[in-house]
Amino acid sequence: MEPDERVSAVRDPMATESGALTGLLSALTPQPEKVAAYHCDTYVLECVEQLARLRIDAAGFAVRHSLVLLKPDAIVARAVDPALKWLSENGFRVVAAATVSVNRHLVRALWYYAWNIASPERRRLADLLAAVSDCLLLVVSAAHGDLPVAVRLTEATGPADPRQRKPGQLRHRLGQRSALLNLVHTRDDPADVLRELAIYFAEKQRAEVVTRAYTGADRAESARELADALYARTPCRSFDPAVAVDRMLRDLERAGAPVPADFDADDEAAWAGVLGRALAAGRDIDPWSAVVLGSRVLPMRAVAGSPALLPVTAADWRRKEV
């Protein structure tokens, strides 16, 4: 841990007044639009104010740490230990770990600036996935590099689209199944680290997590213990869409809504039609099967256009440093 991390340029709770906050955020993202949006974001304000009260430099902490959310699909896939091994092999140290309860509000808070282009089907599936299991949140640090830890980690994690993943990336190691079932969530830059700390944790637990991370002690074993507790109450399930189709058909039959006799169980368009109608009507079908099948055959984008805030890339940061 760098010795000056508690020597704060933002020492008191008034640090979030306009000029100081703008300067802080400008150091934590190369995107002017994000600076403007986060300037009025309650989660960002809460985190910055709390770190100031703890006499921790918000900028230093955010640059030297990042967050890895192992999502419900990672718990179902028993992917925590492979993720921990990948982090260690790639120079990232787990310095805090906590279980995070997930609901529709947390999901929308996390993706607030991207979901303006999400389809209704994606939102429904994300809500179903959130009900499958709690998540495991890791705070990680790394040795000093040319880019903030969050930027380096997200670049090494790989893209959400499984068609674009490459060997060596975390999502490739974990065997990402689809754009929705991508097992892990990381964010683009240090400004996101501050915002998401306030999304995941209420004030008291946030202080505990930040203080634990500040010590720099290795918490990988604590993460494994938390994962074991999640595994104990979360069944291991199949990611095979054929298994999901079979379960969906049985659930619909039991609910008194059997599919037509000419339904083609090998036709993905037929899957999409039946599942889409079942979700829209609120049919009682197995959530996991709906997520596995829906992530493969239902639309994920609602409209053409761009998210409210575009992704920030390592290339954007490198241009910022020039």
Sequence and secondary structure as in RCSB ss.txt:
>XXXX:A:sequence
MEPDERVSAVRDPMATESGALTGLLSALTPQPEKVAAYHCDTYVLECVEQLARLRIDAAGFAVRHSLVLLKPDAI
VARAVDPALKWLSENGFRVVAAATVSVNRHLVRALWYYAWNIASPERRRLADLLAAVSDCLLLVVSAAHGDLPVA
VRLTEATGPADPRQRKPGQLRHRLGQRSALLNLVHTRDDPADVLRELAIYFAEKQRAEVVTRAYTGADRAESARE
LADALYARTPCRSFDPAVAVDRMLRDLERAGAPVPADFDADDEAAWAGVLGRALAAGRDIDPWSAVVLGSRVLPM
RAVAGSPALLPVTAADWRRKEV
>XXXX:A:secstr
  TTTTS SS SGGGGSHHHHHHHHHHH S HHHHHHHTT HHHHHHHHHHHHTT  HHHHHHHEEEEEE HHHH
HTT HHHHHHHHHHTTEEEEEEEEE   HHHHHHHTTTTGGGB HHHHHHHHHHHTT  EEEEEEEE   SS HH
HHHHHHH  SSGGG  TTSHHHHHT  SSS  SEE  SSHHHHHHHHHHH  HHHHHHHHHHHHH    HHHHHH
HHHHHHHTS      HHHHHHHHHHHHHHTT    TT  TT HHHHHHHHHHHHHTT    HHHHHHHHHHHS S
B SSS  SS    HHHHHHHH 
